[in-house]
């Protein structure tokens, strides 16, 4: 179950489970080009789902993963419904360059396939997904209350394991 400050939120599908292949999705990069999840094949991929990059909790989370990404040989993707222009502006004004932000606003493909779409809000729930080089999910966290940050230590441990 996912909540916001204790109030239940409904997601449109069941969560992904460890051991499943990464669902293929299409999103929009900050330059308005299409981003295809298949570009992550053969890499350790960390996919973060956030409600809006320009909110306090998302701001903290993305900055933290940006800092960690400097030390990791993993591709870190942040997905939200924010417009690509807003994502690009936010990244530039916050010095975020080690993660790639992509928007699900146009295709609305990611949220459905990853089980993070909140239809009543028209936003994505907060989630962390780690895929190994074979694109198999090895770690997932659907953050129980989207106003809270994810479990960084657990996610970083899973990323390190996937890199081994």
C-alpha positions as CSV (number, residue, x, y, z in Angstrom):
1,X,0.0,0.0,0.0
2,X,1.2,3.5,-0.8
3,X,0.0,6.5,1.2
4,X,0.5,10.3,1.4
5,X,0.9,11.4,5.0
6,X,-1.1,8.3,6.0
7,X,-3.9,8.7,3.5
8,X,-4.1,5.7,1.1
9,X,-3.5,6.1,-2.6
10,X,-4.5,3.7,-5.3
11,X,-2.0,2.6,-7.9
12,X,-3.2,1.2,-11.3
13,X,-1.5,-2.1,-11.2
14,X,0.4,-4.6,-9.0
15,X,4.0,-3.8,-8.1
16,X,6.9,-5.3,-10.0
17,X,8.6,-8.2,-8.3
18,X,12.2,-9.0,-8.1
19,X,13.3,-11.5,-10.8
20,X,11.2,-9.9,-13.5
21,X,12.6,-8.3,-16.7
22,X,12.6,-4.5,-17.0
23,X,9.4,-3.5,-18.7
24,X,10.2,-1.7,-21.9
25,X,9.0,2.0,-21.8
26,X,9.3,5.2,-23.8
27,X,9.7,8.6,-22.2
28,X,10.8,12.0,-23.2
29,X,14.4,13.3,-22.6
30,X,15.2,16.9,-21.6
31,X,16.0,17.7,-25.3
32,X,12.5,16.5,-26.3
33,X,13.9,13.3,-28.0
34,X,12.5,9.9,-27.2
35,X,14.2,8.0,-24.4
36,X,13.9,4.2,-24.9
37,X,14.5,1.9,-21.9
38,X,16.3,-0.5,-24.3
39,X,19.3,1.9,-24.1
40,X,19.8,0.5,-20.5
41,X,20.3,-3.0,-21.8
42,X,23.6,-4.4,-20.7
43,X,24.0,-1.8,-17.9
44,X,23.2,-1.8,-14.2
45,X,20.3,0.6,-14.2
46,X,18.8,2.4,-11.3
47,X,15.3,3.8,-12.1
48,X,13.8,6.3,-9.7
49,X,10.1,7.2,-9.9
50,X,9.3,10.5,-8.3
51,X,6.0,12.6,-8.0
52,X,7.6,15.9,-9.0
53,X,11.3,16.7,-9.1
54,X,10.6,20.3,-7.9
55,X,9.2,19.3,-4.5
56,X,11.3,19.1,-1.3
57,X,11.5,15.3,-0.9
58,X,12.1,14.7,-4.5
59,X,14.8,17.4,-4.5
60,X,16.6,15.7,-1.7
61,X,16.3,12.3,-3.2
62,X,17.5,13.2,-6.7
63,X,20.4,15.2,-5.3
64,X,21.4,12.3,-3.1
65,X,21.4,9.8,-6.0
66,X,23.2,12.3,-8.2
67,X,26.0,12.4,-5.6
68,X,26.1,8.6,-5.2
69,X,26.1,8.2,-9.0
70,X,29.5,9.8,-9.2
71,X,30.9,6.7,-7.4
72,X,28.9,4.1,-9.3
73,X,29.2,2.5,-12.7
74,X,25.5,2.5,-13.0
75,X,23.0,4.4,-15.2
76,X,20.6,6.4,-12.9
77,X,17.3,7.5,-14.5
78,X,14.8,9.7,-12.8
79,X,11.2,9.6,-14.1
80,X,8.4,12.0,-13.3
81,X,5.5,13.7,-15.1
82,X,7.3,17.0,-14.9
83,X,7.8,18.6,-18.3
84,X,11.3,18.1,-19.8
85,X,11.9,21.8,-19.7
86,X,11.2,21.9,-16.0
87,X,13.5,18.9,-15.4
88,X,16.3,20.5,-17.4
89,X,16.0,23.8,-15.6
90,X,15.9,22.0,-12.2
91,X,19.0,20.0,-13.0
92,X,20.9,23.0,-14.3
93,X,20.0,25.2,-11.2
94,X,21.0,22.4,-8.8
95,X,24.2,21.2,-10.5
96,X,22.7,17.7,-11.2
97,X,24.5,16.0,-14.0
98,X,25.2,12.4,-12.9
99,X,21.6,11.2,-13.3
100,X,19.4,11.5,-16.3
101,X,15.9,12.9,-15.9
102,X,13.1,11.8,-18.3
103,X,9.5,12.7,-18.4
104,X,6.5,10.3,-18.7
105,X,4.1,13.3,-19.5
106,X,3.8,12.5,-23.2
107,X,3.6,8.7,-23.5
108,X,2.4,7.8,-19.9
109,X,4.0,4.5,-20.5
110,X,6.4,4.1,-17.5
111,X,3.9,4.7,-14.7
112,X,1.5,2.0,-15.9
113,X,4.2,-0.6,-16.6
114,X,6.1,0.0,-13.3
115,X,2.9,0.1,-11.2
116,X,3.6,3.6,-9.9
117,X,0.8,5.6,-11.5
118,X,-1.6,7.3,-9.1
119,X,-4.7,8.0,-11.2
120,X,-6.4,10.2,-8.6
121,X,-3.4,12.6,-8.6
122,X,-2.2,12.1,-12.2
123,X,1.3,11.6,-10.7
124,X,3.8,8.9,-10.1
125,X,4.4,7.3,-6.7
126,X,8.0,7.2,-5.3
127,X,9.9,4.1,-6.2
128,X,13.4,2.8,-6.5
129,X,14.2,0.0,-9.0
130,X,17.6,-1.7,-9.5
131,X,18.2,-3.8,-12.6
132,X,21.3,-5.9,-13.2
133,X,23.1,-6.0,-16.5
134,X,20.6,-8.6,-17.8
135,X,17.8,-6.1,-17.1
136,X,16.4,-8.3,-14.3
137,X,15.0,-6.5,-11.3
138,X,17.1,-7.2,-8.2
139,X,15.7,-4.6,-5.9
140,X,12.5,-2.6,-5.6
141,X,11.1,-0.2,-3.1
142,X,7.7,1.3,-3.5
143,X,8.1,3.9,-0.8
144,X,5.2,3.3,1.6
145,X,4.5,7.1,2.1
146,X,5.4,9.2,-0.9
147,X,6.1,12.2,1.3
148,X,9.1,10.2,2.7
149,X,12.5,9.5,1.2
150,X,13.5,6.0,0.1
151,X,15.8,3.6,2.0
152,X,19.1,4.9,0.6
153,X,21.4,2.4,2.3
154,X,19.3,-0.6,1.1
155,X,19.2,0.8,-2.5
156,X,23.0,1.5,-2.5
157,X,23.7,-2.0,-1.2
158,X,21.5,-3.5,-4.0
159,X,23.3,-1.4,-6.6
160,X,26.7,-2.5,-5.3
161,X,25.5,-6.2,-5.5
162,X,24.2,-5.7,-9.1
163,X,27.6,-4.2,-10.1
164,X,29.6,-7.3,-8.8
